[in-house]
Amino acid sequence: MNTRHYAIYGGSFDPIHNGHLSLAAHAVRECGVDRLIFMPAYVSPFKQDRKVSPGSDRIRMIESVLRYDPAFCVSRYELGKEGPSYTVETLRHWSSLLGGKLSFVLGYDSVLQIDTWYHGDEILRNYPLITARRPDTDDAEGKEKIKYLTETFGAHITVMKMIPVDASSSEIRRRVIAGEPLDGLVPPEVERYIIEHDLYKNS
């Protein structure tokens, strides 16, 4: 019997930043995740109106930081499918493929909206969620929503105790366009890749 604990961490990762890495590292340590799989989306259903960097660039930026934790790995599964990436389809696929326990790692703001996602009720009923608060999130509202999701869907939601990292991909892209420093927002490997490949200047 496979008792390993896997976790999928999906998102655009355009680019991957210190907030993503902090959440992933805490999930490994606090929730006993044996293998955390970064799953960059081909196109997020919520971001079809925004130009997203090529999957090859987003994959390489993730690959440059996998060394930060031996549990980290990356998958091209959603990039290979093309078209909008629906989380429930990815979780179904990997659950049947991996066996063991499969959790889903996501940002706190996404947890508060997940019941509106495509087959969000299935995600809530079948897959444990791992998250942590963001600096700009109303915690009272969040606690009330998590209580609702737990009672309505039987969801298992772990809100980790970690210092929130105030970083967002949109702010990073804005800073690149404005020629501002990225200090504290991305690992040096990612900043180097952005500069060397001239990313986001024409976003």
N, C-alpha and C positions, 0 to 999 in steps of 0.2 A: 504494500500500500504506500502510495506517495504522500508523505506528510510535509513536504516542502511548502513554504509560503511564498507565492509569487505575487507581484504587484505590477499593474500596468499604470504608467504615468503618461497620459495623453495630452496633447496640446500642439499649438503651432510651433513653439520654441523658435521664435523669429525675432531676436535670438534667444537661446537658452541663457539664463542669468543666475545671479547668486540666490535669488528667491527660490527658483526652481531647485537648485542644488541643495539648499538648506532643507527644504521640505522633503526631498528625496532621501537625504542622509538621515534625517530624524525618523522617517518611516522605517528605514532599515534598522536603526538602533532601538527605537521605542516599540515598534510593532512586530519585531522578529521577522522582517522580510528577508528571505534568503536570496532572492533575485528580483531586482527592480528593473523593469523594462521601459525605457523611454520610447514613446510611440508617437513620433511626429506625424501630424495629420497632413494628408494631401491638400485638402481644403476643409477648414472647419465649417460646418453648416451655419455658424454664426458670423463668419468672416468672408462670405462669398463676394461682398462688395469691396473688399480691400485686396490690393496686390500683395501676394505672399511671396517671399524669397524662394528660389528653387529648392526643391527637396534636397538636392545634393549639397548645397551650402549649409542647410540646417542640420543635416546628418553629420557633416564634417565638424561643425561646431560642437555638437553633442559628443562625437567621438573624441574630440580633443580634451574632454574633461572626464571621461570614463575612469581614468586612473585615480580619481579622487576617492573611489570606494570600490572594492573588489566585487560588491554585489551589483554594481551598475552594468547595464548593457543597453543596446539600442536595437530597434527593429525597423525594417523598411516595409513592414506589412501594409500599413495604410497608404504609404507612398506608392507602393506597387499596384494597389487597387485602383487608384485614381478616382476622381469624383469626390463628392462630399464624404467625410469620414464620420460615420455614426458609431458612437461609443458602444452601444449595445451589440452591434454586429461584431466588433473587435473582441469584446469580452466573451461572447458566445464562442467565437473561433478559438481563442486562447484557452478558455476553460476546457474545451473538449480536447485540445492538443496537449496541454500540460498536466492535467490532473492536479492533485494536491489542492491547496487553498489558493484562491485568486481574489485579490483585493484591487480596488481602483483608487489611485492617488489623484487628488484634484484640489484646486484652490478653494478657499472658503467661499468666495463669491459664487463659484460654480455650484457648490453644495446647495446654496440657497435657491438656485434656479433649476436644479436637476429634475424636479418633478414635471417640468415643462418640456424636457428633452424628448426626442423620439424614443418611445418605449422606456421613458424614465422610470415608470413604475416597476418594470422588470429589473432594471439596474438596482433600484432600491431594495427590492425583495430578495435578490439573488447574490449580490456582491457587497462585501463589507467596504465601506468608504473610509479613506484616511485623509485628513486635512489638518490645517492649522489656521488660526486667525490672521487676517491681513491688517496692516496698521490703520487703514481707512474704513474698516468695517464696524458697523454698529453691533456690538456684542449682544445687547439685549434682544435685538431683532433676530440675530443669528441663533441664539439659544432657543427662542420661541419657535423658529422655523425648524430647527433640528428636532425639537420635541414633537412637533407636528409630523415630521417625516417618520420618526421612530414609531409613533403611535398609529399612524395611518397605514404605513407600508411594512412595519416590522423591520425597518432599516437598522443596520448596525453601523454607526458613524463614530469614528474615533477622532476627536479634536485634540491634537497633540499640544503639549505644553512646550512651546519654544518661543524665543524672542522673534517677533515678526521681522522679516527683511523687507524694507521698503524699496522694492525694485519692480519695474514693469517693462515689458518689451516695447510698448509704445513710447515710454519715456526715453528709453535707450535710443530708439530710432530718431526721436525728436532731437536728442542731444547730438547724434552723429550729423544730422542735417545742419544743425546750428554750429557745428564745430566745437562743441563743449566736451569737457573730459568725462570719461565713464568710470571714474574712480569709485570703487566700492559696489558697482552695479553688476559687473561681469568679471569672470576669471580672466587673468592676463592672456590665456590662450585664445579665448573668444575675442577679446579686444584686438589681438594681433590679427586674427583671421578677418575681422571686419575691415580693418585698415588695409591689409594686403589685397583683399578682394573687392575693395571699394563698395561695400554694401551700404544700402540705405541712403546714399547721397541723392538718388533720384526718386525716392519714395513719395 
